[in-house]
């Protein structure tokens, strides 16, 4: 009789990692466009000024990515991801409470650093 071949377990982890990275990044990159017009009208600022938040988040991602390997070497994956996920959710909620552009910039910089641990951690 011929045995039925099973899919190697690691491929499930690759698929899970891909889904986490895709969904996490899509929520960050795709959803900002929905809020540009209402936020800029409410705060009385230009759209280019508000779009600077995306640049600041990206710089935070770059900075956070440089420290990621060391954290995953020291602490468990569950602790790092759980902590960073909580931080990202708190900062997304903070965006809803912001009333000045400088608040968006500060929240975006810290959230970008925390977000780097969610979107790129499966490479290490």
N, C-alpha and C positions, 0 to 999 in steps of 0.2 A: 504494500500500500504506500501511496505517496503522501507525505506529510504536507499539511497546508502551511505555507510560509507566513509568518507574522511580521508585521512592520516593526523594525527596530525601535525600541523605546525612545532613543535620543531624537528621532524624527518628530515625535510628538512634542518634545521640548523645543525643538526648532520652530515648529508651527506655532506653539504657544508664545514663544518669544517674538516671533514676527507679528502676531496679532496684537500683543501688548504694545510693541513699538509703533505699529501702524495706527492703532486706535488712540494712543496717547498723543502722538504727534498730530494726527488729524484733528483732534479736539482743540489743540492749541493753535495750529496754523489756519485751519478753515473757519473757525468760528469768529475770529476777530473781525472779519469783513462784515458780519451781520451787525456789529455794534458800532462801526465807525460813524455812520451818519447820525444815529440818535445821540451818541455820547458827545460828538463834536458840536451838535446843535445845543445840547443841554449846557455844556461847559462854555460855549462861545469861543471855541478854538478852531484852528484850521485842521483839516484832515491830515495834512503832512505832519503836524505836531503830534497828533495822536498816533499816527503810524510809527513814530519814533519808538513807541513801546515795543513793537516787533523787533526793532534793531537791538534794543536793550536786552530783551529776552534772549535773542540770539547770541549776544556777547556773553550773557550769563551761562548759556549752554556751553560755549567754548571754554569758559573759565572752569565750570563744573566738571567738564570732561577730563580736564588735566588731573584732577584729584580722584577720579572715580576708581581707578585701579587699586590705589592704596586703601581706600575704604572697604572695598570688597575683599581685600586680603586680610583686613583686620576683623571685620564684623560679618555676621551671617547675612545672606541675601535677604532673608525675610525681614530682619530688623532694618536694614538700610532701605529697602523698598517700601516697607510699611511707614517708616518715618517720613520719607520723601513724598510719598503719596498723600499723607496727611498735610504736609507743608504745602504742596501744590494746591490741594483742595482749599485750604485756608486762604491762600493768596488769591485764588480765583474768586472766593467769596469777598475778599477785601477789595477786589476790583469793583464789585457791585456797590460798595460803600464809599468809594473814592469820590471826592468832589473837586479835586484840583489835579492838574496834569502832573505835578511833581510827585503826587502820591502814586499815580500809575507808573511813573518811572522807577520809583523805589521798589514798589511791589514787583514790577516786571524783572528787575535785576536779580532780586533774591529768588523769585520763582524760576527764572531761567537756570540758576545754579541747581536748585532742587529738581527741576524737570530733567536735567541731564542724566540723573541717576535712574529715571524711569524709562527714558527712551533709548539708552545705549548700553544698558548693563549686561546684556547677554553676550557681548563680545569678549568679556573677561572671564 
